[in-house]
Amino acid sequence: MKLDDARGTALIILNTRDKNRKTLDSILEDVADQKTFSKRDRSLLYALVYGVLRWRGRLDRIIAHFSKTRLDKIAPEVLNILRLGLFQIVYLDRIPVSAAVNTSVEMSKQFAAPWVVRFVNGVLRNAARGYETVTFPDIAKHPVSALAADKSFPEWLIRRWVKQFGPEETRNLCDAVNTIPPITVRTNTLRTTREKLIKALEDDAGNIEPAPYAPDGISFSNPRVSLPETEAFKKGWFQVQDEAAQLTACLLNPQPGDTVLDACAGLGGKTGHIAQMMKNKGRIVAADKDHKKLMRLSAEMERLGVSIVTTCVNDLDKPGGQYPCRLFDRILLDAPCSGLGVIRRNPDTKWYLSEPHLKRYKKRQIKFSDNVARFVKPSGILVYAVCSTEPEETHAVTEAFLRRHPEFVRDPLPATAENWQGTTDKGQLTTSPRDNMDGFFAIRFRRIR
């Protein structure tokens, strides 16, 4: 299969995601970003990969209707070819049906037996003629299976949401998650202002507008060039960061001169935000167990003009901690989680996650909270955050932490949170795709002794 072909590369990416635990972002970086595509082919590649993953459940229902072979009996590689072809037929109006079918048949010829090639051809041609006649469960009688099939989500997740929100709100949430999100960036106020950044990006993107809640946020769509190619990016004027993630650092509310620990720093999105809120004065320790991520974080801080960050390799799965500071004024624990709050950006998550994972994440999040609590100064602040709003990862972890650590109490939200109408409740931050943000949960704790 030709790696320089958008459809062939999309198939390789989907097959790779099926076979290993690597994230979609890392697979795209390994495969797609290593090849040279025209802007048109790269757009098609991303539309295919994200579209198939976003609508996989609905596509599979249509395929099952026209296939005489059960889905679980179809080879995964062949099933992905069918999904790619059907996605083009149903969702990409600019691609002729004949092109969608023929390219799918050609892909199958490269590794499948002749009868499989005929099978692919037959299913796609029949589906092209009759996919609009496929019936779905009655939502009045079977709300869970109806929403799962129509909105393309696994039934276990829809069942949870219907129990929490009811069928109508679950439908609205699914629609919001299935909407392609805007690109949101955070102005690096160490180097420019939001107004100057908006003006600088006017020639590179459309529909630019300030974020409604985050004071430094900007959202836009349809960038005309890759963001790293823009002059504003090269000058270090912004980082790509969803508005919900920006509000999480605002909840921490670090001050110039503070000593701060970003305990799961990753690639440094929140680290850069903390540094600019501190006006590049004080000290930040950016910790992560992945040394390669920390190397990229250091390069990112240099691009942003941040000079107060020290990196530290540390595994929070292990007790203790080898930080260069003994105690911190503020700690941000952006803990590893299910990622169910960012499905609109990572639609693969819903197909590779199961309900038992949530209990395992909860156990790990409690352990991580325990392991950083000892490093908070008396009167210091700890913010716990996850890109999920599921009860196991939010309220259950909060309650467990307060039971295990009576030296901490919930801390009132900072004064700036008064402008976050609709995102705060009971002293915590909760955002949703229904607000055109990722789904985040964050809460402040203060050490009282």
PyMOL commands that set and color helices and strands:
alter all, ss='L'
color gray80, all
select helices_A, chain A and resi 6-19+24-30+32-34+39-54+56-66+71-73+76-91+97-109+114-133+143-151+155-165+167-177+194-201+227-229+231-234+243-252+269-277+291-304+340-342+349-352+355-373+391-393+395-404+415-419+433-435
alter helices_A, ss='H'
color red, helices_A
select strands_A, chain A and resi 183-187+206-210+217-221+238-240+259-262+283-288+309-313+328-334+376-386+408-410+424-425+428-430+441-447
alter strands_A, ss='S'
color yellow, strands_A
deselect
rebuild
show_as cartoon
